[in-house]
Amino acid sequence: MNETDKLYRLIWMSRPLMQAAEAAVEQGLDGTGLTVRTRAVLEILLAHDAATVPDIAQHLEIKRQYVQVMVNETLAENLTCKRDNPRHKRSTIIALTDKGRALIEDVVQREKALVASLAAELDAGEINTALKIVETLIDKLKTQAGDG
């Protein structure tokens, strides 16, 4: 297999990789009441303290309307709350509740333990190289598509 064919295969293997990662995340959510999509919202809020729905959508790189549905689910479960946004009256700020923060911190801690066990089986240099390649491919493909 030549280098072009290997790179082509690498790019297309991202889908089964993400499906396997999502399945592992979903399995780790058993008993938490979270879905993969509500978990994603909570993770963004954990990383950024609080955010508007458009900000969350930008971080997740998905449509704002879809994120609003996801945020509504977290609000209904008292995992997040709305705060007034001094910069924009209609776009409220979404923040974690104590319940939401404790839940997502526990989930992320368990996921990091799983990733640490995977990392222990891999060469650190190869991990760094893979990360660099994936970041470069994302950047170049987004630029090619006009999203960069």
N, C-alpha and C positions, 0 to 999 in steps of 0.2 A: 504494500500500500504506500503510495507516495505521500508527501507532506500535505498537499492540497486535500487529498482524500481523508487523511487523518484529521485535519482541521475541520473539514466538513462534518465528519463523524462526531468530533468533539462538540461542535455547535449543536447538532441535532440530539446529542445525548443529554443536553441540558433539560429537555422535557422529561425523560424518565427519571433523571436525577431529582428534579423538583417534585415529581409525583411520589417518589420514594420518600423524600424529605417530608412532604405534606402528610403522607400516611404515617410516618413516624411521629410527627407532631400531633396528628389526630389521635393516635394511640396514647400519647402522653397526656392528652386532655381528658381521657376517660375519668369520670367522676368529678370533674371540675365544673361542669355546666357550660364550659366555653366551647365555641366552635372555632375552626381554624380562622374564620374571618373576624370573629369578635376578638380572638387572641391577637390578631394583627393590629387592630385598633389600639388595644391595651399596650402592646409593645411600643408603638409609636409614642403614645402618651407617656410611657415610662421613660423613654429616651429623651423626650422633649418637654417634660413636665406638664404641659398643656398645649392645646392647639385648636385651631378652627377646623371645621370640616374640610374646607378647601386645602388647608395645610396638610391635613392627614392624607387627603387624596393625592396631593403632590408627592408626599413621601412614599406612598404605596404605588404610585404611578397607575392609578385607576380613576375612573370617572367619579366626580363629586357626588352625583346622585346615588351611586352604588354605596359610597362611603356613608352617606346620610342614613341609609337603611341599616348599615352595620352599626353606626353610632346609636341609632334608635334602639337597637337590641341591647347595647351596653347600658344605655340609660334605663331601660325597662328592668334590667337586672340589678340596678343600683351599683354598677361597677364604675360608672362615670357620672358626672354632674355637669350642669351648664353654669357658666359664669358670664357676667356681663363683659362685653368687649368694649373698652373705652375708645378703640379706634374705628369700630364699625357696629352700629346699633343692631343690625339684623344678623350678623354673623357672630354668634356666641362662641365663647371659648369653652372647649370640652376639657375636663380634667378628671383624673382618677379620684375615686372615693378611697377611703382607707381600705374598704373591702376589695375594690378593684386592684389597688396597689399591692396588697398582700397576696392576692391570687396570682397576678402576673409575675411578681417577683419569685414566687414558688415555682411556677411553670418554667420560667426562664432558667432558674437555677437547675432544675431537673434536666432541661434540654442541654445546658452547658456541660453537665456531667456526662451525658450521652456523647456529645461532641468530643469531650476530652478523651473518652475511651476510644473513639475512632481515631483521634489524632495520635494516640499512643501507638497505633499500628502503622502509622505513615511517617515518612521522612519529612522533617521540618523544611528542608530545602525544596522538596517537591511541592509541599503545601504552598510555600511562598511563590514558587514558579506558577503553579496552577492559578493562584489568586491573581497574580499579575496578568496572566494570559486572559482570564475571564474578564477582568476589569478593562483590559485593552479591547477585547472583542466587543463588549457592551458599548464602549465609547465609540468605536469605529462603526459599528452597525447602526447605532443611533444617529451618528453624523450622516451616514449614507442614506438613512431613511428621512433625514431632515428634522430629527428630533433632538439633535445634539447641540 
